[in-house]
Amino acid sequence: ALPISALTKVHGAIEWPQSLSAQALPARSGVSVQFTRKDGNRMLAWGALVEEGQFRFYLPEGEYRFSISGVPRGVDVQSVTSGETDILETGLKVKSQSTPEKLHITLRAR
């Protein structure tokens, strides 16, 4: 029998820059967020497409690194926070006994 890990819901939203031009709006649909962790010799990854600025997925307990892809040209990631925690610096710690605070991704125009 395979052991099944308890999954914890991770959800969040992206705040887009107000100055983003109308022609960049279709590029929003290609944005995805990913979390990776090392488990022994394997690298495990989970991801979700951002739809209408929101995303959610389920992660097993562990410590994760964050990445984002598909951000339009001329836009940078300013911050990624969970409550007061800057997960770009600390990573995201997921515990099966508690749901992480909503992730807030802030983008800025270059």
C-alpha positions in Angstrom: 0.0 0.0 0.0 1.2 3.5 -0.8 1.2 6.1 2.0 -1.0 9.1 1.1 0.1 12.5 2.4 -2.5 14.9 3.7 -2.9 17.8 1.3 -3.2 21.4 2.4 -5.0 24.0 0.3 -2.8 26.9 -0.8 -4.5 29.9 -2.5 -3.6 33.3 -3.5 -3.9 36.2 -5.9 -1.9 38.4 -8.1 -2.0 42.2 -8.0 -1.2 43.6 -11.4 0.3 47.0 -12.0 -2.3 49.7 -12.7 -0.1 51.0 -15.6 -0.2 47.7 -17.5 -1.3 48.5 -21.1 -4.4 47.0 -22.6 -2.3 45.0 -25.1 -0.6 43.1 -22.3 -3.9 41.9 -20.8 -4.1 38.7 -22.9 -0.7 37.7 -21.5 -2.2 37.4 -18.1 -3.9 34.1 -19.0 -0.5 32.4 -19.5 0.8 33.2 -16.0 1.4 30.2 -13.7 2.8 29.7 -10.2 5.0 26.8 -9.1 6.3 25.4 -5.9 9.2 22.9 -5.7 10.8 21.0 -3.0 13.6 18.5 -2.8 12.7 15.0 -1.4 15.8 12.9 -1.2 17.3 12.8 -4.7 14.0 13.8 -6.4 12.8 17.3 -7.2 9.0 17.5 -6.8 7.0 20.3 -8.3 3.4 21.6 -8.1 1.8 24.4 -10.1 -1.4 26.2 -11.1 -2.5 28.5 -13.8 -3.6 31.9 -12.6 -7.2 32.5 -13.7 -8.7 36.0 -13.3 -5.9 36.9 -10.8 -6.6 33.9 -8.5 -5.0 30.5 -8.0 -5.3 27.5 -5.7 -3.8 24.1 -5.4 -3.0 21.5 -2.8 0.4 20.7 -1.4 1.6 17.9 1.0 3.4 19.0 4.1 6.9 20.4 3.6 9.0 23.4 2.7 8.7 24.9 -0.8 10.5 27.4 -3.1 8.3 29.6 -5.2 8.6 30.6 -8.9 6.3 32.3 -11.4 6.3 32.0 -15.2 4.5 33.6 -18.1 4.7 37.1 -16.7 4.5 39.6 -19.6 7.5 41.6 -20.8 7.9 44.8 -18.9 6.6 43.4 -15.6 8.6 42.2 -12.6 7.7 40.4 -9.4 7.9 42.9 -6.6 6.9 40.7 -3.7 5.3 37.4 -2.7 3.9 37.2 0.8 1.9 35.0 3.0 0.7 37.2 5.8 3.8 39.0 7.0 6.2 36.4 5.6 8.2 37.1 2.5 8.3 33.7 0.8 10.8 34.8 -1.8 13.3 34.8 1.0 12.0 32.2 3.4 10.1 29.8 1.2 6.7 28.5 2.1 6.2 26.1 5.0 3.1 23.9 4.7 1.8 22.0 7.7 -1.1 19.6 7.4 -2.6 21.0 10.6 -3.0 24.6 9.4 -3.9 26.4 6.2 -1.3 28.9 5.1 -2.5 32.5 4.8 -3.5 33.7 1.4 -0.5 34.3 -0.9 -0.3 37.8 -2.3 1.9 38.3 -5.4 2.6 41.9 -6.3 3.8 42.7 -9.8 5.3 46.0 -10.9 5.9 47.6 -14.3 9.5 48.1 -15.2 
